[in-house]
Amino acid sequence: MPKNKPNKGLLKRIRMTKGGKIKMSRASGRHLRSHKSASLLRKYRIPKYASASDAGRIRSMLFTKVKSQNQSRAEETPAAE
């Protein structure tokens, strides 16, 4: 039985937080910066967390459990009755 291979290029571009969220940098902040405003460049420094649609795509590329940014703690654990 063949094993699943995670996408190594994606692993170099993202970080997983302790809670399972996906932390990534924003696009367009690395080059051609001279015409961009200082406030925009400061916003590029703030890390971005993956949305629900991104999380599904990343889950299929990495073969691991991940959470989206807006997923709450109540959704991840079922209520004990």
C-alpha positions in Angstrom: 0.0 0.0 0.0 1.6 3.3 -1.0 1.9 6.1 1.5 0.5 9.6 1.1 3.2 12.2 0.4 2.6 15.8 1.6 3.3 18.7 -0.6 6.8 19.9 0.4 6.5 23.2 -1.3 3.4 24.1 0.7 5.1 23.0 3.9 7.8 25.6 3.3 5.3 28.4 2.9 3.0 27.8 5.9 3.2 27.2 9.6 0.8 25.3 11.8 -0.1 26.8 15.1 -0.5 24.8 18.3 -4.3 24.9 17.9 -4.1 23.5 14.3 -4.7 26.8 12.4 -2.7 27.6 9.3 -0.5 30.7 9.5 0.8 32.1 6.2 2.3 35.4 4.9 0.3 37.7 2.6 0.9 38.0 -1.1 2.5 40.9 -2.9 4.7 42.2 0.0 8.1 41.0 -1.1 9.0 42.9 -4.3 8.0 46.0 -6.3 7.5 47.9 -3.0 8.5 51.4 -4.1 5.0 52.4 -5.3 3.1 50.8 -2.4 2.2 52.9 0.6 3.8 52.4 4.0 0.5 51.5 5.6 0.0 48.8 3.0 3.4 47.4 3.6 2.8 47.3 7.3 -0.4 45.3 6.7 1.5 42.8 4.6 3.6 42.1 7.8 0.6 40.9 9.7 0.2 37.1 9.3 -2.8 35.7 7.6 -4.7 32.6 8.8 -6.3 30.3 6.3 -10.0 30.6 5.6 -12.4 27.6 5.5 -12.0 27.1 1.8 -8.2 27.3 2.0 -8.2 24.9 4.9 -9.9 22.2 2.9 -7.4 22.6 0.0 -4.5 22.5 2.4 -5.9 19.5 4.2 -6.0 17.5 1.0 -2.4 18.6 0.1 -0.9 17.8 3.5 -3.0 14.8 4.6 -3.4 16.2 8.1 -6.1 17.8 10.3 -6.3 21.5 10.1 -8.7 24.3 11.2 -9.8 27.4 9.6 -9.5 30.9 11.2 -13.1 31.3 12.2 -13.6 27.8 13.5 -14.6 27.9 17.2 -13.7 25.6 20.1 -17.4 24.5 20.3 -17.3 23.1 16.8 -14.3 21.0 17.2 -15.4 19.0 20.3 -18.8 17.5 20.7 -20.9 18.4 23.7 -20.9 15.8 26.5 -24.4 14.9 27.5 
